[in-house]
Amino acid sequence: MKIAIPHIHYLAIAPVLILFGAALVLLFATALVRTKVSQRIATLVTVTASAAVLVVTYFQWRCIDQVGATTTIAHAIVLDGFSVVATGVIAASLLMASLVAHDWAVRERIAGVEYQILALASTAGAVLMTQANDLVVIFLGLEILSIGLYVLVAFDRQRATSAEAALKYFLLGGFASAIFIYGAALVYGATGSTNLSSISYFLGSNVLLRPGLLYAGGALLLVGFAFKVAAVPFHLWSPDVYEGAPTPVTGFMASVVKVGAFAALVRVLISSLGTQMDTWRPILWVLIVLTTLVGASLALVQRNAKRMLAYSSINHAGFMLVGVWAGTVRGIAGTLFYIVTYAPTVVATFAIVTLMGGLGDENHSIDSYRGLARRQPWLGASLGVLLLSQLGAPLTTGFYAKYAVLASALDSGGAPVALIALLSAAIAAFFYLRWTMALYAEDTIEATRVVVPASTGVAIGLGVAMTLVFGVWPGPLAALAQHATVLFTP
């Protein structure tokens, strides 16, 4: 009996192979080498793998320009501009997060290379989600991403809050995964396929007389995605996990997880269920209103920097959903631009929070930032720029990102949802500006200068540079996002 082997386009799956390969290299090295693998070598392998993925994305982009978007492995994986850009953002976030984690591990005297192995594996899962053209592959990527994160959240064994946060994340994540796969099963029952392109073709060619099964499956899929992007009311895990996890892990989660989850969400809703837009848009409208307003409002009362950034990320998730709600090329381009600019900004922000946390990673009160810009102008100014970008101040990437998604909503007749999101941005301005003003206030507590290691300094510099350069000159990134929004469907 012959086994039919599907065609494999190795350039398309090269990023996943590189990341998994690097993780296996570190894993075998720890098992086979008598001496311990040092943090420096592990970080070097991780950074090299991230850089290699960025190089591969360049060749993938050229391939798409020449032959167009393609699928491989029995149409389960798609290579298009959207997946290439999302993969590049994930690789860049891993690179920055690895630099921050290296200095944190040295400071906390954490031996071993488990962080790098788990981060590489989780990143591979996120990349798989961006390339998935099948609900089963999305679920596979989701689980690869999540399992590594469950362990990373509990990585600091010296803090009980870290283990507590991991347990909450594991339990709720398990429920969310079960809901997602049940939704995939219902969609399969309604359409006869789990392939996104096949589902789109089936729904575009047939009229379902009894669409209840499809609606139920789509709703469950949306619940699974809403958990991963921390959309209200599925956000309750986010503040506790952000606070309890080691700060470098929090920065990794805030960037890589959101990119992977939003990329898969866009593929399912736009590429696969685009013909059912009138069904899922009202649900998404409610999620946007709750997510933007609750995220901004609850952040106002937070005095812990990590919890404040957790609610801030919830508010940002609401803005990203606005572009998805629009359901147009401009809307998806706006969401993609938002993702591309938000990821490095939030990693750099958590890099500074990691430094300010001090030995033990416990000092995260907003009061500890008072006078930081007076003591260390470069560090304080960097945090100020990053916070203003998340606020959406002009001449930062955050301004154009918010403008792009709101403009797409207005084009699609979504003036009310755009107005509500804008109102949430006005609410969020209070806590962003309060934190920024504290940086230049007089010291009220005994404060010491923070040592900025080289690797963390590089990560912060990259985040600030991207925020300012593309805030003043957003054209190249906007054009990239616009060109990458043509999702492949046969």
Secondary structure by P-SEA (a helix, b strand, c coil): cbbbbcccccccaaaaaaaaaaaaaaaaaaacccccccaaaaaaaaaaaaaaaaaaaaaaaaaaaaccccccccccccccaaaaaaaaaaaaaaaaaaaaaaaaaaaaccccaaaaaaaaaaaaaaaaaaacccaaaaaaaaaaacaaaaaaaacccccaaaaaaaaaaaaaaaaaaaaaaaaaaaaaaacccccaaaaaaaaaccccccaaaaaaaaaaaaaaaaaaacccccccaaaaaaaaccaaaaaaaacaaaaaaaaaaaaaaccccccccccaaaaaaaaaaaaaaaaaaaacccccaaaaaaaaaaaaaaaaaaaaaaccaaaaaaaaaaaaaaaaaaaaaaaaaaaaccccccccccccccccccccaaaaaaaaaaaaaaacccccaaaaaaaaaaaaaaaacaaaaaaaaaaaaaaaaaaaaaaaaaaacccccbbbbbbbcaaaaaaaaaaaaaaccccccaaaaaaaaaaacccccc
